[in-house]
Amino acid sequence: HTGTISINAGTLALDGSGSLPSSAIIAVGTGATFDTGPGFTLNSAKILRGTGTVTNNFTAASGSFIKPADDGVIGTLTFTNNLTESGGAKNNFDITSPAVADQIVVGGTLDISAGVDPVNVSFVGSPTVGTYQLFKYGTLVGDTNNLSYSGLGYLTNNTATKTIDLVLTVERSPTNLVWLGDSVLNNWDFNSSFNWTNNGSGATFKFLTGDSVTFNNQGSVSPAVNLVGDLQPNGITVNASVDYTFGGDARIMGTTGLTKTNSGRLTILIETNEYTGVTTLAGGTLSVSNLANIASASPIGAPQAGNASIVFNGGTLEYLGANNKNINRGATLQSGGGTVSVFDPAVALTFSGLVTGSGVLTKTGNGQLNLNVPNDYSGGTVVTAGSVRAGQPSSINLSALGTNTLTLNGGVSPAAFVFGADAQVLTNTLSIVGNNNYITNGGNDTVDKITGSGTVYLEGVSGNTFTMEADVSGFSGTMVADTIGFMRFHPSTGSSNAIFDLGNNSAVMNNRNGNQTINVGALKGGASTQVRGASSADNPTTYLIGGKNLDTTFDGTITEVSTPRRAHIVKVGTATLTLTGTSTYGGSTTVSNGVLALSGTGSFDNSTNISIVSPGKLDVSARGDTTLNLGAGSAPQILRGNGTLLGSLNVGANGTVAPGFSIGTLTATNAVTLGGNSVMEINRSGFVADKLVATNIAFGGTLTIKNIGATLQVGDTFDLFDGSLGGTFATVNGGYFTWNTNNLAVDGTVSVSGILPPPTLSVTATPTDITLTSTGGLPGGALSIVTSTDVTLSLDAWTVVLNDVFDGSGNYTSAPIAIDPNTPRRFYAIRAF
């Protein structure tokens, strides 16, 4: 039988072999008897109920139910002999008042010693304060420690009355309370102090278990709220613009949560709170001096879940502890975001749990916040004070800072990001906003995209490398290599709007693989700093410096690791870049705009090609000798262009001056002393020529005149030099012309005095190709092989096939030139220069 057995009158008796093991419910009515014979066991999930009598011995197995009367009905169930509960047997009582309550009466022995038997109490109507006799016994084996009860009041064994009683000390159901306090003790206690009101009713109340409590501007905040004993509210809300402090010898217990709203500060001094609900920070600041792992007591409870235990939606969690703290809790950032403040600059707070949600994480306070695990919050990270450290392993693309931008916005207080290990890559966009920001390397670390207009200082040991890997063109602020060793571009192309300051130590700006052009909006650096070419591959690098149009001074040097890793410098922008160091790079130097100035002993004596492009200026007036010494050392140097040299020019044996980039004028504001080679291009069309202009020009070395136009005629005159002129050239190379140089020191002109025989040309042909041979050329002289299908065109209009030179005897033989039978008739010639 598996249904209900109802004993409504008389006796139902079990003999020696009788049993009811599967009946779901046995109901014994008033005046009726259930005789268990040799003894009966109520199996798990089975129910004994009613207001009648059970005779002989009765055992309630674990999981079974004993219910006096029935659910919601008051009555007494009597056992004339012994009742044994095996541990886990459930006793359900309904109560209304001490005189109206369910009761289990045991005439013999009540044995509850085998384990812990739950006692469940339901209130029929509103309970009243008093003592409720739940069990009445003849003899008791065990005590109330063998009974579990979690409702209002407590259980006690009254040996005088031989009853187990429920003592209720409450006088109402849970309600919503608002803190008033008394400005004297300010006790928050259980059922004692009338320090609360209820929804503006005017009456005062005591706190009872299950009440929901609110602290607002109405309540007393002085002295601090003194919590007494174990308190179990249903919810705690602190919604005040004034500051509250919770202290005392107490614990907040139960499943309650805590919600902080409004602009005030809540300081919790109690470190033993065990509430398991969520702490929600939706406004103001919650200050604590300790935090703990999941399920461990702390000022903000002992929640069982990680990222759900702290929810931010506009509020601040302030950690005031004096010791480092690592907790496995995380947090959820709702749309209002959240702020974590670590007060002590020597303290680090570490979140080793997941931080998730759509909000922004803001770091304040001078201490450090460590994020140790991959996080997926999407609102970004803002550091306004102190530091955020990525505590993930080395050689990893960082994911600890969520999926959006990391913003450094240090002002009065510095703001920093700290790499936690070597070879980490910050894949979040890095935005530099304030002017007091720092990045600290954990080795050789990398950032991707950089934006913003603030200032950031790079920290690390001398061997550390800070690498910019992706787009930094949107960065218009200042990057300072403070204690870092290397500021590297790989493969970032820099920013034409940013200031790159190598600081006052020994930092090096470089790139990894070369074959790239890097924009440096403005360059600064101390005497021990360097700008270098590529560090790891044999390829050249070009630095475009000055796009920010800001006057700066670089006291360091520009160098390169080796000849294949040339560094080329291009001055751009309208401002002045001043170099004071002795640079050794062998690449080119181009002043395309603004001013490139050399000051003190500043020099670039190994730069092979120096170009001044109008309106650019090369200023050497602040050097000790106010002079550009060109080709004075062992390295050949060429100065060309149509800009201006501010100062004097001294051309040494390895120097070449070549005004213009075709035909153009190069101007020096002071004296020029020519040695080495002066290369002047001329063109009979318009009788234009390169020109060198200076206050004084002293001729010397070699004058090379190159005709780049139509064939010259005797008497053609060209103006090459302007200024106070003197001296003579040791050699004049005039191509296939002789020159009258008598007027050079008079008015700077030269004229054609004769025409030399042109080189001869012969052709050797085979069925498949032709070979051109020329004799009588200038030893080492330049030539071009040209071709055209129209023999009537000027040679200037023919297509150049190859540029080459005559050998030391003035002879030349071309490589075979293939004959294509599918092309029209074609003519070839050799032009000698």
PATOR-776902 format. One record per residue (C-alpha): residue in three letters; x, y, z. Coordinates in steps of 0.5 Angstrom, whole numbers, padded with zeros to 4 digits, always signed. Layout:
// PATOR-776902
AlaXYZ ...
// end
This chain:
// PATOR-776902
His+0000+0000+0000 Thr+0003+0007-0002 Gly-0003+0012-0001 Thr-0006+0015+0006 Ile-0008+0011+0012 Ser-0013+0015+0016 Ile-0015+0012+0023 Asn-0021+0016+0025 Ala-0023+0012+0031 Gly-0022+0006+0035 Thr-0015+0002+0034 Leu-0011+0000+0028 Ala-0006-0005+0031 Leu+0000-0009+0028 Asp+0002-0016+0030 Gly+0008-0019+0030 Ser+0008-0020+0022 Gly+0004-0014+0021 Ser+0008-0008+0017 Leu+0006-0001+0013 Pro+0013+0000+0010 Ser+0011+0004+0004 Ser+0005+0008+0006 Ala+0006+0015+0004 Ile+0002+0018+0010 Ile-0001+0015+0017 Ala-0006+0020+0020 Val-0008+0019+0027 Gly-0015+0023+0028 Thr-0017+0025+0035 Gly-0019+0019+0040 Ala-0016+0014+0035 Thr-0010+0010+0037 Phe-0004+0007+0032 Asp-0002+0001+0036 Thr+0005-0001+0033 Gly+0006-0008+0037 Pro+0013-0010+0037 Gly+0015-0003+0034 Phe+0015+0001+0028 Thr+0020+0005+0024 Leu+0017+0011+0019 Asn+0021+0011+0013 Ser+0024+0016+0009 Ala+0020+0021+0006 Lys+0014+0018+0010 Ile+0009+0022+0014 Leu+0006+0021+0021 Arg+0001+0026+0023 Gly-0005+0027+0027 Thr-0008+0029+0034 Gly-0009+0022+0036 Thr-0005+0017+0040 Val+0001+0012+0038 Thr+0002+0006+0043 Asn+0008+0002+0044 Asn+0015+0004+0041 Phe+0016+0008+0035 Thr+0022+0010+0031 Ala+0023+0016+0026 Ala+0028+0015+0020 Ser+0032+0020+0017 Gly+0028+0024+0012 Ser+0021+0022+0015 Phe+0016+0027+0018 Ile+0012+0028+0024 Lys+0007+0033+0024 Pro+0002+0034+0030 Ala-0005+0035+0027 Asp-0003+0038+0020 Asp+0000+0043+0016 Gly-0003+0050+0018 Val-0007+0046+0024 Ile-0006+0047+0031 Gly-0006+0040+0035 Thr-0002+0035+0040 Leu+0000+0028+0037 Thr+0002+0023+0043 Phe+0006+0017+0044 Thr+0005+0013+0050 Asn+0011+0009+0050 Asn+0018+0011+0047 Leu+0020+0016+0041 Thr+0027+0015+0037 Glu+0029+0020+0032 Ser+0035+0017+0028 Gly+0038+0023+0026 Gly+0035+0027+0020 Ala+0028+0026+0022 Lys+0024+0032+0021 Asn+0019+0035+0026 Asn+0014+0040+0023 Phe+0010+0045+0028 Asp+0005+0050+0027 Ile+0004+0056+0032 Thr+0000+0062+0034 Ser+0001+0063+0041 Pro+0004+0060+0047 Ala-0003+0057+0049 Val-0004+0055+0041 Ala+0001+0051+0039 Asp+0003+0044+0036 Gln+0006+0039+0041 Ile+0009+0032+0041 Val+0008+0029+0047 Val+0012+0023+0049 Gly+0010+0019+0055 Gly+0017+0015+0055 Thr+0023+0016+0053 Leu+0025+0022+0047 Asp+0031+0019+0044 Ile+0034+0025+0039 Ser+0042+0023+0041 Ala+0043+0019+0034 Gly+0044+0026+0030 Val+0041+0032+0028 Asp+0034+0033+0027 Pro+0031+0039+0024 Val+0025+0043+0027 Asn+0021+0047+0022 Val+0016+0052+0025 Ser+0011+0056+0021 Phe+0007+0061+0024 Val-0001+0061+0024 Gly-0002+0069+0024 Ser+0003+0073+0028 Pro+0007+0070+0033 Thr+0007+0073+0040 Val+0013+0073+0045 Gly+0013+0067+0049 Thr+0015+0060+0051 Tyr+0012+0055+0046 Gln+0013+0048+0049 Leu+0014+0044+0042 Phe+0016+0037+0046 Lys+0014+0034+0052 Tyr+0018+0028+0055 Gly+0018+0023+0060 Thr+0026+0022+0059 Leu+0030+0025+0054 Val+0036+0022+0051 Gly+0040+0028+0048 Asp+0039+0035+0048 Thr+0038+0041+0044 Asn+0044+0041+0040 Asn+0041+0035+0037 Leu+0036+0039+0034 Ser+0037+0044+0028 Tyr+0033+0051+0028 Ser+0034+0057+0024 Gly+0028+0061+0025 Leu+0026+0067+0030 Gly+0028+0065+0037 Tyr+0032+0059+0040 Leu+0031+0052+0043 Thr+0032+0051+0050 Asn+0031+0044+0054 Asn+0027+0046+0060 Thr+0028+0040+0065 Ala+0023+0043+0070 Thr+0018+0042+0066 Lys+0021+0036+0062 Thr+0020+0040+0055 Ile+0024+0043+0049 Asp+0021+0050+0048 Leu+0022+0055+0043 Val+0023+0062+0046 Leu+0021+0068+0042 Thr+0023+0074+0044 Val+0021+0078+0038 Glu+0014+0082+0037 Arg+0013+0083+0030 Ser+0014+0081+0023 Pro+0020+0084+0019 Thr+0019+0091+0016 Asn+0023+0096+0013 Leu+0027+0101+0018 Val+0031+0107+0017 Trp+0036+0109+0022 Leu+0035+0115+0027 Gly+0041+0113+0032 Asp+0041+0117+0039 Ser+0047+0121+0038 Val+0050+0118+0045 Leu+0051+0110+0044 Asn+0048+0109+0037 Asn+0047+0102+0038 Trp+0045+0098+0032 Asp+0043+0091+0036 Phe+0038+0086+0037 Asn+0031+0087+0040 Ser+0034+0093+0045 Ser+0035+0100+0042 Phe+0029+0104+0040 Asn+0034+0107+0034 Trp+0030+0106+0028 Thr+0024+0109+0025 Asn+0019+0106+0020 Asn+0017+0109+0013 Gly+0016+0116+0017 Ser+0011+0113+0022 Gly+0014+0118+0027 Ala+0014+0111+0032 Thr+0021+0108+0034 Phe+0023+0101+0033 Lys+0028+0096+0035 Phe+0032+0092+0030 Leu+0029+0085+0029 Thr+0032+0079+0025 Gly+0030+0080+0018 Asp+0029+0087+0018 Ser+0031+0091+0012 Val+0035+0097+0014 Thr+0037+0104+0011 Phe+0042+0109+0013 Asn+0040+0116+0010 Asn+0041+0123+0012 Gln+0036+0123+0017 Gly+0040+0119+0022 Ser+0046+0120+0027 Val+0053+0119+0024 Ser+0056+0121+0031 Pro+0059+0117+0034 Ala+0060+0112+0029 Val+0054+0107+0029 Asn+0056+0101+0034 Leu+0054+0094+0032 Val+0053+0089+0037 Gly+0052+0082+0037 Asp+0050+0078+0031 Leu+0046+0082+0026 Gln+0042+0079+0021 Pro+0038+0084+0017 Asn+0034+0082+0010 Gly+0038+0088+0007 Ile+0042+0094+0008 Thr+0042+0100+0004 Val+0047+0106+0006 Asn+0044+0112+0002 Ala+0047+0118+0004 Ser+0051+0124+0003 Val+0054+0124+0010 Asp+0059+0120+0012 Tyr+0057+0113+0016 Thr+0062+0109+0020 Phe+0060+0102+0022 Gly+0064+0099+0028 Gly+0063+0095+0034 Asp+0064+0088+0037 Ala+0059+0085+0032 Arg+0058+0081+0026 Ile+0053+0082+0020 Met+0050+0075+0018 Gly+0046+0071+0014 Thr+0044+0072+0006 Thr+0043+0080+0006 Gly+0047+0084+0001 Leu+0049+0091+0002 Thr+0048+0097-0003 Lys+0052+0104-0002 Thr+0049+0109-0006 Asn+0049+0117-0006 Ser+0055+0121-0005 Gly+0057+0120+0002 Arg+0063+0115+0005 Leu+0061+0109+0009 Thr+0067+0106+0013 Ile+0066+0099+0015 Leu+0071+0097+0021 Ile+0068+0090+0022 Glu+0073+0085+0019 Thr+0069+0079+0021 Asn+0062+0080+0017 Glu+0060+0073+0014 Tyr+0054+0076+0010 Thr+0053+0072+0003 Gly+0050+0077-0001 Val+0052+0082-0006 Thr+0056+0088-0004 Thr+0053+0094-0009 Leu+0057+0100-0010 Ala+0052+0105-0014 Gly+0055+0112-0011 Gly+0060+0115-0006 Thr+0065+0111-0003 Leu+0066+0104+0001 Ser+0072+0104+0005 Val+0075+0098+0008 Ser+0082+0096+0011 Asn+0082+0089+0010 Leu+0079+0084+0004 Ala+0079+0077+0004 Asn+0078+0071-0001 Ile+0071+0068-0003 Ala+0067+0065+0003 Ser+0072+0068+0008 Ala+0069+0073+0013 Ser+0071+0081+0011 Pro+0068+0088+0012 Ile+0064+0086+0006 Gly+0062+0079+0008 Ala+0064+0072+0006 Pro+0060+0071-0001 Gln+0060+0064-0005 Ala+0061+0067-0012 Gly+0067+0071-0015 Asn+0065+0076-0020 Ala+0058+0077-0017 Ser+0060+0079-0010 Ile+0062+0086-0012 Val+0058+0090-0016 Phe+0060+0097-0019 Asn+0055+0102-0022 Gly+0058+0108-0020 Gly+0061+0107-0013 Thr+0068+0107-0010 Leu+0071+0101-0006 Glu+0077+0104-0002 Tyr+0082+0100+0001 Leu+0086+0103+0007 Gly+0090+0097+0009 Ala+0097+0097+0011 Asn+0099+0090+0008 Asn+0099+0088+0001 Lys+0092+0084-0001 Asn+0091+0078-0006 Ile+0084+0076-0006 Asn+0080+0071-0011 Arg+0074+0075-0011 Gly+0073+0079-0018 Ala+0067+0084-0019 Thr+0062+0086-0024 Leu+0062+0093-0027 Gln+0055+0095-0029 Ser+0054+0101-0034 Gly+0056+0106-0029 Gly+0062+0103-0028 Gly+0066+0103-0022 Thr+0073+0106-0018 Val+0078+0102-0014 Ser+0082+0106-0010 Val+0088+0104-0006 Phe+0090+0109-0001 Asp+0097+0107+0001 Pro+0103+0108-0004 Ala+0107+0102-0002 Val+0101+0097-0002 Ala+0098+0093-0008 Leu+0091+0090-0008 Thr+0090+0084-0013 Phe+0084+0082-0016 Ser+0085+0074-0018 Gly+0078+0073-0020 Leu+0074+0075-0026 Val+0072+0082-0027 Thr+0067+0083-0032 Gly+0061+0087-0035 Ser+0060+0093-0039 Gly+0063+0099-0035 Val+0069+0103-0034 Leu+0074+0101-0029 Thr+0077+0107-0026 Lys+0083+0106-0021 Thr+0085+0112-0016 Gly+0089+0113-0010 Asn+0097+0112-0010 Gly+0097+0105-0009 Gln+0097+0099-0014 Leu+0091+0095-0017 Asn+0094+0088-0020 Leu+0089+0085-0025 Asn+0092+0077-0025 Val+0087+0074-0030 Pro+0084+0075-0036 Asn+0078+0079-0036 Asp+0073+0081-0041 Tyr+0070+0088-0038 Ser+0069+0092-0044 Gly+0068+0099-0041 Gly+0076+0101-0041 Thr+0080+0102-0036 Val+0082+0109-0033 Val+0088+0110-0028 Thr+0088+0117-0025 Ala+0092+0116-0019 Gly+0097+0110-0017 Ser+0098+0104-0022 Val+0095+0098-0025 Arg+0099+0092-0026 Ala+0098+0087-0031 Gly+0100+0081-0027 Gln+0099+0075-0032 Pro+0105+0071-0035 Ser+0111+0073-0039 Ser+0111+0072-0047 Ile+0103+0074-0047 Asn+0098+0078-0051 Leu+0095+0082-0044 Ser+0088+0080-0043 Ala+0088+0083-0036 Leu+0085+0090-0038 Gly+0079+0087-0041 Thr+0077+0089-0048 Asn+0077+0097-0049 Thr+0082+0103-0048 Leu+0087+0104-0042 Thr+0087+0111-0041 Leu+0093+0114-0036 Asn+0090+0121-0034 Gly+0095+0123-0028 Gly+0095+0130-0026 Val+0096+0132-0019 Ser+0098+0125-0017 Pro+0102+0120-0022 Ala+0098+0115-0026 Ala+0102+0109-0028 Phe+0101+0102-0032 Val+0106+0097-0030 Phe+0108+0091-0034 Gly+0108+0085-0030 Ala+0113+0081-0034 Asp+0118+0081-0040 Ala+0115+0080-0047 Gln+0108+0082-0045 Val+0104+0086-0051 Leu+0099+0091-0049 Thr+0094+0090-0054 Asn+0089+0095-0051 Thr+0089+0102-0054 Leu+0093+0106-0050 Ser+0091+0113-0049 Ile+0095+0118-0045 Val+0091+0124-0043 Gly+0094+0128-0037 Asn+0101+0130-0036 Asn+0104+0126-0030 Asn+0103+0119-0033 Tyr+0108+0113-0033 Ile+0109+0106-0036 Thr+0114+0101-0032 Asn+0117+0095-0036 Gly+0118+0088-0033 Gly+0123+0087-0039 Asn+0122+0088-0046 Asp+0115+0090-0047 Thr+0111+0092-0052 Val+0104+0097-0054 Asp+0100+0097-0060 Lys+0096+0103-0061 Ile+0097+0110-0057 Thr+0093+0116-0057 Gly+0092+0122-0053 Ser+0095+0129-0052 Gly+0098+0128-0045 Thr+0105+0126-0042 Val+0108+0119-0041 Tyr+0115+0117-0038 Leu+0118+0110-0039 Glu+0121+0107-0033 Gly+0125+0101-0033 Val+0132+0098-0032 Ser+0138+0100-0037 Gly+0137+0094-0042 Asn+0129+0094-0042 Thr+0126+0096-0049 Phe+0119+0099-0050 Thr+0117+0097-0056 Met+0111+0101-0060 Glu+0108+0096-0065 Ala+0102+0099-0068 Asp+0099+0105-0070 Val+0102+0111-0066 Ser+0100+0117-0071 Gly+0094+0119-0066 Phe+0099+0121-0061 Ser+0100+0128-0060 Gly+0103+0128-0053 Thr+0110+0127-0050 Met+0114+0121-0049 Val+0120+0121-0044 Ala+0125+0116-0044 Asp+0126+0117-0036 Thr+0130+0110-0034 Ile+0128+0106-0040 Gly+0134+0103-0044 Phe+0131+0103-0051 Met+0125+0107-0054 Arg+0124+0102-0060 Phe+0119+0103-0066 His+0117+0096-0069 Pro+0114+0096-0074 Ser+0110+0103-0072 Thr+0112+0109-0076 Gly+0112+0114-0070 Ser+0108+0120-0070 Ser+0109+0127-0073 Asn+0105+0130-0068 Ala+0109+0127-0062 Ile+0115+0130-0058 Phe+0120+0124-0056 Asp+0124+0126-0051 Leu+0130+0121-0049 Gly+0131+0124-0042 Asn+0137+0125-0039 Asn+0140+0118-0038 Ser+0143+0114-0043 Ala+0136+0112-0047 Val+0137+0110-0054 Met+0131+0111-0060 Asn+0132+0105-0065 Asn+0128+0101-0069 Arg+0128+0093-0070 Asn+0129+0091-0078 Gly+0129+0098-0082 Asn+0126+0099-0088 Gln+0122+0104-0085 Thr+0120+0111-0085 Ile+0119+0114-0077 Asn+0116+0120-0076 Val+0118+0124-0070 Gly+0114+0130-0069 Ala+0120+0133-0064 Leu+0126+0130-0061 Lys+0129+0132-0055 Gly+0135+0128-0050 Gly+0141+0129-0046 Ala+0148+0128-0048 Ser+0148+0121-0047 Thr+0142+0119-0051 Gln+0142+0116-0058 Val+0138+0116-0064 Arg+0140+0110-0068 Gly+0138+0106-0074 Ala+0136+0099-0074 Ser+0138+0094-0069 Ser+0137+0087-0072 Ala+0137+0087-0079 Asp+0141+0090-0085 Asn+0137+0095-0087 Pro+0136+0103-0087 Thr+0132+0107-0083 Thr+0129+0114-0084 Tyr+0127+0119-0079 Leu+0123+0125-0080 Ile+0124+0130-0075 Gly+0120+0136-0073 Gly+0113+0135-0076 Lys+0110+0138-0069 Asn+0113+0145-0071 Leu+0116+0146-0064 Asp+0123+0148-0063 Thr+0127+0143-0059 Thr+0134+0141-0057 Phe+0137+0134-0058 Asp+0144+0134-0054 Gly+0145+0127-0056 Thr+0148+0123-0062 Ile+0145+0120-0068 Thr+0149+0114-0069 Glu+0148+0107-0073 Val+0150+0100-0071 Ser+0153+0099-0078 Thr+0154+0101-0085 Pro+0148+0097-0088 Arg+0144+0100-0082 Arg+0144+0107-0084 Ala+0140+0112-0081 His+0138+0118-0085 Ile+0135+0124-0082 Val+0130+0129-0085 Lys+0128+0135-0082 Val+0121+0137-0083 Gly+0116+0142-0080 Thr+0117+0150-0079 Ala+0121+0150-0073 Thr+0128+0149-0071 Leu+0132+0143-0069 Thr+0138+0144-0065 Leu+0144+0138-0065 Thr+0149+0139-0060 Gly+0152+0132-0060 Thr+0158+0129-0065 Ser+0154+0125-0069 Thr+0157+0119-0073 Tyr+0151+0116-0077 Gly+0153+0116-0085 Gly+0146+0116-0088 Ser+0144+0123-0091 Thr+0141+0129-0088 Thr+0136+0133-0091 Val+0133+0140-0089 Ser+0126+0140-0092 Asn+0123+0145-0088 Gly+0125+0150-0082 Val+0132+0150-0079 Leu+0137+0144-0077 Ala+0142+0148-0072 Leu+0148+0145-0070 Ser+0151+0148-0063 Gly+0157+0148-0059 Thr+0161+0142-0062 Gly+0155+0139-0066 Ser+0156+0136-0072 Phe+0155+0130-0077 Asp+0162+0129-0080 Asn+0160+0122-0083 Ser+0153+0124-0086 Thr+0155+0123-0094 Asn+0149+0127-0097 Ile+0147+0133-0094 Ser+0141+0137-0097 Ile+0138+0144-0096 Val+0131+0144-0099 Ser+0128+0151-0100 Pro+0125+0154-0095 Gly+0130+0150-0090 Lys+0136+0152-0087 Leu+0142+0149-0084 Asp+0144+0153-0078 Val+0152+0153-0076 Ser+0152+0160-0073 Ala+0152+0157-0066 Arg+0158+0152-0067 Gly+0164+0154-0064 Asp+0167+0156-0070 Thr+0160+0158-0074 Thr+0162+0153-0079 Leu+0160+0147-0083 Asn+0166+0143-0084 Leu+0165+0139-0090 Gly+0169+0133-0092 Ala+0174+0135-0087 Gly+0175+0128-0085 Ser+0176+0121-0088 Ala+0168+0121-0090 Pro+0166+0124-0097 Gln+0161+0129-0096 Ile+0156+0132-0101 Leu+0152+0139-0100 Arg+0147+0140-0105 Gly+0140+0144-0105 Asn+0137+0151-0106 Gly+0136+0153-0099 Thr+0140+0157-0094 Leu+0146+0155-0090 Leu+0147+0160-0084 Gly+0154+0161-0082 Ser+0160+0159-0086 Leu+0162+0153-0090 Asn+0169+0150-0091 Val+0170+0145-0096 Gly+0175+0140-0095 Ala+0179+0135-0099 Asn+0173+0130-0099 Gly+0168+0135-0099 Thr+0163+0136-0105 Val+0159+0143-0106 Ala+0153+0142-0111 Pro+0148+0147-0111 Gly+0141+0146-0113 Phe+0138+0139-0115 Ser+0138+0140-0122 Ile+0139+0148-0123 Gly+0139+0152-0116 Thr+0142+0157-0112 Leu+0145+0155-0105 Thr+0146+0161-0100 Ala+0151+0162-0095 Thr+0150+0168-0090 Asn+0158+0168-0088 Ala+0164+0166-0092 Val+0165+0160-0096 Thr+0172+0157-0097 Leu+0172+0152-0103 Gly+0177+0146-0103 Gly+0175+0139-0105 Asn+0170+0139-0111 Ser+0165+0144-0113 Val+0160+0141-0118 Met+0156+0147-0122 Glu+0150+0144-0127 Ile+0149+0149-0133 Asn+0144+0149-0138 Arg+0144+0153-0145 Ser+0136+0154-0145 Gly+0136+0160-0142 Phe+0143+0161-0140 Val+0141+0158-0133 Ala+0146+0155-0128 Asp+0147+0153-0121 Lys+0150+0158-0116 Leu+0153+0159-0110 Val+0152+0165-0106 Ala+0156+0168-0100 Thr+0159+0174-0097 Asn+0166+0172-0099 Ile+0168+0166-0103 Ala+0175+0163-0103 Phe+0176+0159-0109 Gly+0180+0152-0109 Gly+0180+0145-0110 Thr+0176+0143-0117 Leu+0171+0146-0121 Thr+0167+0141-0124 Ile+0162+0144-0130 Lys+0156+0139-0132 Asn+0152+0141-0138 Ile+0145+0138-0137 Gly+0142+0142-0143 Ala+0143+0143-0151 Thr+0150+0143-0154 Leu+0154+0149-0152 Gln+0157+0154-0156 Val+0164+0158-0156 Gly+0162+0165-0152 Asp+0156+0162-0148 Thr+0157+0165-0141 Phe+0154+0163-0134 Asp+0154+0166-0127 Leu+0156+0161-0122 Phe+0158+0165-0116 Asp+0156+0171-0112 Gly+0159+0175-0107 Ser+0166+0178-0105 Leu+0170+0173-0109 Gly+0178+0171-0109 Gly+0183+0165-0110 Thr+0183+0160-0116 Phe+0181+0153-0117 Ala+0187+0148-0118 Thr+0183+0144-0123 Val+0177+0146-0128 Asn+0173+0140-0131 Gly+0169+0142-0136 Gly+0167+0136-0140 Tyr+0168+0137-0148 Phe+0169+0144-0147 Thr+0175+0149-0145 Trp+0173+0155-0141 Asn+0175+0162-0140 Thr+0175+0162-0132 Asn+0179+0169-0132 Asn+0172+0173-0129 Leu+0171+0168-0124 Ala+0174+0172-0119 Val+0171+0179-0122 Asp+0164+0177-0123 Gly+0163+0169-0122 Thr+0162+0168-0129 Val+0165+0163-0134 Ser+0165+0162-0141 Val+0166+0157-0146 Ser+0172+0158-0150 Gly+0173+0152-0154 Ile+0170+0145-0156 Leu+0173+0139-0156 Pro+0172+0133-0161 Pro+0167+0129-0158 Pro+0168+0121-0157 Thr+0168+0117-0163 Leu+0162+0111-0164 Ser+0162+0105-0167 Val+0157+0099-0167 Thr+0158+0092-0168 Ala+0152+0088-0170 Thr+0150+0080-0170 Pro+0143+0077-0172 Thr+0141+0078-0165 Asp+0144+0084-0162 Ile+0149+0090-0162 Thr+0155+0093-0158 Leu+0156+0100-0158 Thr+0164+0102-0157 Ser+0166+0109-0156 Thr+0173+0112-0155 Gly+0176+0119-0154 Gly+0172+0120-0148 Leu+0174+0124-0142 Pro+0177+0119-0137 Gly+0172+0117-0132 Gly+0167+0122-0135 Ala+0160+0120-0135 Leu+0156+0118-0141 Ser+0149+0115-0142 Ile+0146+0110-0148 Val+0140+0113-0151 Thr+0135+0111-0156 Ser+0129+0113-0160 Thr+0125+0111-0166 Asp+0125+0119-0169 Val+0132+0121-0171 Thr+0130+0128-0172 Leu+0129+0129-0164 Ser+0134+0133-0160 Leu+0138+0128-0156 Asp+0135+0131-0150 Ala+0129+0128-0152 Trp+0132+0121-0153 Thr+0130+0115-0148 Val+0136+0113-0143 Val+0137+0106-0143 Leu+0143+0106-0139 Asn+0148+0111-0135 Asp+0155+0109-0134 Val+0162+0112-0135 Phe+0168+0112-0139 Asp+0174+0108-0137 Gly+0181+0111-0134 Ser+0183+0111-0142 Gly+0177+0115-0144 Asn+0174+0108-0147 Tyr+0167+0105-0147 Thr+0164+0098-0149 Ser+0157+0097-0148 Ala+0154+0090-0146 Pro+0150+0087-0152 Ile+0144+0090-0153 Ala+0138+0085-0156 Ile+0135+0086-0163 Asp+0127+0086-0162 Pro+0125+0084-0170 Asn+0118+0086-0167 Thr+0119+0093-0166 Pro+0120+0099-0171 Arg+0127+0102-0173 Arg+0131+0104-0167 Phe+0137+0109-0167 Tyr+0142+0109-0161 Ala+0147+0114-0159 Ile+0152+0115-0153 Arg+0152+0122-0150 Ala+0158+0124-0146 Phe+0158+0129-0141 
// end
